[in-house]
Amino acid sequence: MRVLIWIIIIFALAVGLSMLASQNWGYVQFVVPKSWLVQMPAKLFVVALLAAFIAVYLLIRLMRNALSLPEAVGQWRERRRRLQADRSLREAVVTLHEGRYAKALKFAEKAYETSDSPEAAILLAARAAHALCDEDRYREWIGRLGGEEEKVQAARLMTEAELAVISRDYEEAAKKLDILQPDGRRNIAAMRLLLRVSMALWRWDESLRLIRLLRKHKALTEEQARPLLCRVHIERLRACADGDGDDNSKNDVLSEMWKAIPAEEREDRRLMLEAVPLFARMGKGYVVRRTVERLLDAEWDTALARLYGLCGDIGACLSKGENWLPDHREDPGLLFSLGRLCAELQLWGKAVEYFELSLRWQPEVETHLALANLFKRLERDEDEQKHYRAAAEMVAAW
């Protein structure tokens, strides 16, 4: 339908023009000095005038294009340079992540030479040179990022800190992060990096603060934070127990440190497996006894039950352990703890019985040594030597 309408319009225009052309428009006369007279039909004059206008217009356009040609060529060259810089930068990123560091360095050099903003190319080249273990070229490239802009300096310091961590130069990484934000207000990436540095440098208090802060900001999941918190708590407790000072003051600090740990973190079984022997060594096993009992009541754990005999109050622990025994008669960990508690109470017969039952279900070097020491106290030399030999054979088999 639309095509038909256009055909009708074109034919109508053609008819109108033919009718217009058939009319007599008269003549146009030009009087030229020296008695020259030029006369032409008006129709021809109109056509000539239109042709002249078109010719002048085209001539002006041609002259303008000719005059603007150098500028157009310059713009084309600039676009081409930018495209080449973008392509080189893109190739540098891809090859760097592919692990082709030599190629990445070459592409980054091209991007640096052709780009108006070479900061990204410099960072990529520095990373590639560092991955190639070329310290001189790394220092040369990172030194080129010397702008005064805050963003440029932040990018440089973050890159230097991250690469220092990769090189295990944690002191250098800590210096760069302190320069980055000396007031302590850091972004998520900087806090994650600082956490790695703090744990590597055994700065456990700072590590604990960072883990909780990252978890609060959802930068660490509970599954990621739990083992980190466990390790930090263990190391802080060890540092307190092995630190300078008299035993009474260390015991008080140790107890306060344990109470300061939130309940959900304190009930981590991996933490308890490390904390129970530590508190027992300091004579403070009773501090963790309730937690151990609560964990064993909730879910039985042979390894944790094996440590229950170190939890201080011997009579109460023996009574609680024998209450568990009907449900766990074949558990070697519980039997070992009961043997240890009976030995502490000088219930020699029951201690030997529990240790031997523990060996029956699971032979352990520790159980053989405990029996050997028990038989030594009972002056049963033959049995003592038997269990020492059994322990030595198990160690040799490892």
C-alpha positions in Angstrom: 0.0 0.0 0.0 2.8 2.4 0.9 4.6 1.7 -2.5 1.4 2.4 -4.4 1.0 5.7 -2.6 4.6 6.7 -3.5 4.0 5.7 -7.2 0.9 7.9 -7.4 2.8 10.9 -5.8 5.7 10.5 -8.3 3.3 10.4 -11.3 1.4 13.4 -10.0 4.7 15.4 -9.6 5.7 14.4 -13.1 2.4 15.5 -14.6 2.6 18.8 -12.7 6.2 19.5 -13.9 5.3 18.7 -17.5 2.3 21.1 -17.3 4.5 23.7 -15.7 7.2 23.3 -18.4 4.6 23.6 -21.2 3.8 27.1 -20.2 5.5 30.0 -21.8 7.5 31.8 -19.1 8.9 34.4 -21.4 12.5 35.5 -21.8 15.3 36.8 -19.7 17.4 39.6 -21.3 20.8 40.9 -20.2 22.2 44.1 -21.5 26.0 44.1 -21.6 28.0 47.3 -22.1 29.3 48.0 -25.6 25.9 47.2 -27.1 25.9 43.5 -26.3 22.5 42.0 -25.7 22.0 38.5 -24.3 18.6 37.0 -24.4 17.5 33.5 -23.3 14.3 31.7 -22.3 13.3 32.0 -18.7 13.2 28.2 -18.3 16.8 27.9 -19.5 17.8 30.7 -17.1 16.3 28.9 -14.1 18.0 25.7 -15.1 21.3 27.5 -15.5 20.9 29.3 -12.2 20.3 26.0 -10.4 23.3 24.4 -12.1 25.5 27.3 -11.1 24.3 27.1 -7.5 25.0 23.4 -7.4 28.5 23.8 -8.9 29.5 26.6 -6.5 28.2 24.5 -3.6 30.2 21.5 -4.6 33.3 23.6 -5.2 33.1 25.1 -1.7 32.6 21.6 -0.2 35.6 20.4 -2.1 37.8 23.2 -0.9 36.6 22.8 2.7 37.4 19.1 2.6 40.8 19.7 1.1 41.6 22.3 3.8 40.4 19.9 6.7 42.2 16.9 5.3 45.3 17.2 7.6 43.1 17.5 10.7 41.1 14.4 9.5 44.3 12.4 9.0 45.4 13.4 12.4 42.2 12.3 14.0 42.3 9.0 12.2 45.9 8.4 13.4 44.8 9.3 17.0 41.9 6.8 16.8 44.2 4.2 15.4 46.7 4.8 18.2 44.0 4.5 20.9 42.7 1.3 19.4 46.2 -0.2 19.4 46.7 0.9 23.0 43.4 -0.7 24.0 44.2 -3.9 22.1 47.7 -4.1 23.7 46.3 -3.5 27.2 43.6 -6.1 26.7 46.2 -8.7 25.5 48.4 -7.9 28.5 45.6 -8.6 30.9 44.6 -11.9 29.2 48.2 -13.2 28.9 49.0 -12.2 32.5 46.1 -14.3 33.7 47.1 -17.1 31.4 50.5 -17.2 33.1 52.4 -16.1 29.9 54.3 -13.4 31.8 56.9 -12.6 29.1 54.2 -12.0 26.5 52.2 -10.0 29.1 55.3 -7.8 29.7 55.7 -7.1 25.9 52.0 -6.2 25.5 52.2 -3.9 28.6 55.2 -2.1 27.1 53.3 -1.5 23.9 50.3 -0.2 25.8 52.5 2.0 27.9 54.1 3.6 24.8 50.8 4.3 23.0 48.3 5.0 25.8 47.3 8.4 27.2 46.8 7.0 30.7 49.6 4.4 31.1 49.0 3.6 34.8 47.2 0.3 34.1 50.0 -0.7 31.7 52.6 0.1 34.3 50.8 -2.0 36.9 50.5 -4.9 34.5 54.1 -4.7 33.5 55.2 -4.6 37.1 53.2 -7.7 38.0 54.6 -9.5 34.9 58.2 -8.6 35.8 57.7 -9.7 39.4 56.2 -13.0 38.2 59.3 -13.5 36.1 61.5 -12.9 39.2 63.1 -9.9 37.4 63.6 -7.6 40.4 65.3 -4.9 38.4 62.6 -4.6 35.8 59.9 -4.8 38.5 61.5 -1.9 40.4 61.9 0.1 37.1 58.3 -0.3 36.2 56.8 0.3 39.6 59.0 3.4 39.9 57.3 4.9 36.8 54.0 5.0 38.7 55.1 8.2 40.5 52.1 10.4 40.1 50.8 12.6 42.9 47.2 11.5 42.5 45.8 9.6 45.5 44.3 6.9 43.4 47.6 6.3 41.6 49.5 6.1 44.9 46.9 3.8 46.4 47.2 1.4 43.4 51.0 1.4 43.6 51.0 0.7 47.3 48.4 -2.0 47.1 50.4 -3.7 44.2 53.7 -3.5 46.1 52.1 -4.9 49.3 50.4 -7.7 47.4 53.6 -8.7 45.5 55.6 -8.4 48.8 53.2 -11.0 50.3 53.7 -13.3 47.3 57.4 -12.9 47.9 56.9 -13.6 51.6 58.4 -10.3 52.5 55.8 -9.6 55.2 57.6 -6.7 56.9 57.7 -4.8 53.6 54.1 -5.5 53.0 53.2 -4.2 56.4 55.1 -1.0 55.7 53.3 -0.4 52.5 49.9 -1.0 54.0 50.7 1.4 56.9 51.7 4.1 54.3 48.5 3.4 52.3 46.2 4.3 55.2 48.0 5.3 58.3 44.8 6.1 60.2 43.7 2.4 60.1 40.7 2.9 57.8 41.2 0.4 55.1 39.1 -1.1 52.3 38.2 -4.7 52.2 41.1 -5.7 49.9 43.6 -4.0 52.1 42.2 -5.6 55.3 42.3 -9.1 53.7 45.9 -8.4 52.7 46.8 -7.1 56.2 45.2 -10.2 57.8 47.6 -12.4 55.8 50.5 -10.2 56.9 49.4 -10.1 60.5 49.1 -13.9 60.8 52.4 -14.4 59.1 54.1 -12.0 61.5 52.3 -13.6 64.5 50.4 -10.4 65.4 47.5 -12.4 66.9 45.6 -9.5 68.5 45.5 -7.6 65.3 44.6 -10.7 63.4 41.7 -11.4 65.7 40.4 -7.8 65.2 40.7 -8.1 61.4 38.9 -11.5 61.2 35.9 -10.2 63.1 35.8 -7.0 61.1 35.9 -8.8 57.8 33.2 -11.2 59.0 31.1 -8.3 60.1 31.4 -6.8 56.6 30.6 -10.1 54.9 34.1 -10.3 53.4 34.6 -13.6 55.2 32.0 -16.4 55.5 31.5 -18.3 58.7 33.2 -21.3 57.1 36.3 -19.2 56.2 36.4 -17.3 59.5 36.1 -20.4 61.8 39.5 -22.0 61.2 41.2 -18.6 61.2 39.6 -17.8 64.6 40.6 -21.2 65.9 44.2 -20.7 65.0 44.4 -17.2 66.4 42.8 -18.2 69.7 45.2 -21.2 70.0 48.3 -19.0 69.3 47.1 -16.3 71.7 46.7 -18.9 74.4 50.1 -20.4 73.7 51.8 -17.0 73.7 50.2 -16.3 77.1 51.2 -19.6 78.6 54.8 -19.4 77.2 55.3 -15.7 78.0 57.4 -14.1 80.7 56.1 -13.7 84.2 55.2 -15.7 87.2 52.8 -18.7 87.0 50.0 -17.0 89.0 49.8 -14.0 86.8 50.0 -16.1 83.6 47.2 -18.3 84.9 45.0 -15.3 85.6 45.6 -13.8 82.2 45.0 -17.2 80.6 41.7 -17.6 82.4 40.5 -14.1 81.5 41.6 -14.7 77.8 39.5 -17.9 77.7 36.5 -16.2 79.2 36.8 -13.4 76.6 36.3 -15.8 73.8 32.7 -15.9 72.6 30.8 -19.1 73.5 30.3 -20.1 69.9 34.0 -19.8 69.1 35.0 -21.4 72.4 33.1 -24.6 71.5 35.1 -25.2 68.3 36.4 -28.8 68.7 39.7 -28.1 67.0 40.2 -25.3 69.5 39.4 -27.6 72.4 41.8 -30.3 71.2 44.6 -27.7 71.6 43.3 -25.8 74.6 42.8 -28.8 76.9 46.5 -29.9 77.0 47.6 -26.3 77.3 45.4 -25.6 80.3 46.3 -28.9 81.8 50.0 -28.0 81.6 49.3 -24.8 83.4 47.3 -26.6 86.1 44.0 -25.0 84.9 42.3 -27.9 83.3 39.1 -27.3 85.3 38.6 -24.1 83.4 37.7 -26.0 80.2 36.0 -29.1 81.8 32.4 -27.8 81.5 32.9 -27.0 77.8 34.4 -30.4 77.1 31.5 -32.1 78.9 29.0 -30.0 77.0 30.6 -30.9 73.6 30.8 -34.6 74.4 27.1 -34.6 75.5 26.1 -33.0 72.3 28.2 -35.1 69.9 30.7 -37.8 70.9 34.3 -37.3 69.9 36.9 -40.0 70.7 39.8 -37.5 70.4 38.2 -35.1 72.8 37.2 -37.9 75.2 40.9 -38.9 75.2 41.8 -35.5 76.7 39.0 -35.5 79.2 41.3 -37.0 81.8 43.3 -33.7 81.8 40.3 -31.6 82.9 41.3 -31.0 86.5 38.8 -32.2 89.1 39.7 -35.9 89.1 36.9 -37.2 91.2 34.2 -35.3 89.3 35.8 -36.2 85.9 35.9 -39.9 86.9 32.3 -39.9 87.9 31.2 -38.2 84.7 33.4 -40.5 82.6 31.9 -43.7 84.2 28.4 -42.3 83.5 29.4 -42.1 79.8 30.9 -45.6 79.8 27.7 -47.7 79.3 27.0 -46.0 76.0 30.7 -46.0 74.9 32.2 -49.2 76.3 34.4 -49.7 73.2 35.6 -46.1 72.9 39.4 -46.1 73.3 39.6 -42.4 74.1 37.2 -42.6 77.0 38.9 -45.8 78.3 42.2 -44.1 78.2 40.9 -41.0 80.1 39.4 -43.3 82.8 42.7 -45.2 83.1 44.5 -41.9 83.5 42.1 -40.6 86.2 42.2 -43.9 88.1 46.0 -43.8 88.0 45.8 -40.2 89.5 43.6 -41.6 92.3 46.0 -44.6 92.8 43.3 -47.0 91.8 46.0 -49.2 90.2 43.8 -52.2 89.2 41.1 -50.2 87.5 43.7 -48.1 85.8 45.4 -51.1 84.3 42.1 -52.5 83.3 41.0 -49.3 81.5 44.4 -48.9 79.7 44.4 -52.5 78.5 40.8 -52.2 77.2 41.8 -49.0 75.4 44.7 -50.9 73.8 42.4 -53.7 72.7 40.2 -51.3 70.7 43.0 -49.0 69.5 46.7 -49.5 70.0 48.4 -46.1 70.7 52.0 -45.2 71.7 50.6 -42.9 74.4 48.6 -45.8 75.9 51.6 -48.1 75.9 53.7 -45.5 77.6 51.0 -44.8 80.2 50.9 -48.5 81.0 54.7 -48.7 81.1 54.9 -45.8 83.6 52.1 -47.4 85.7 53.9 -50.8 85.8 57.1 -49.0 86.7 55.3 -47.5 89.8 54.0 -51.0 90.6 57.6 -52.4 90.1 56.4 -54.9 87.5 59.6 -54.7 85.4 58.7 -57.3 82.8 55.4 -55.7 82.0 57.0 -52.3 81.9 59.6 -53.4 79.4 57.0 -55.1 77.3 55.0 -51.9 76.8 58.1 -49.8 76.2 59.1 -52.2 73.4 55.6 -52.1 72.0 55.7 -48.3 71.9 59.2 -48.3 70.3 58.0 -50.7 67.6 55.0 -48.5 66.8 57.2 -45.4 66.5 59.7 -47.3 64.3 56.8 -48.5 62.0 55.9 -44.8 61.3 
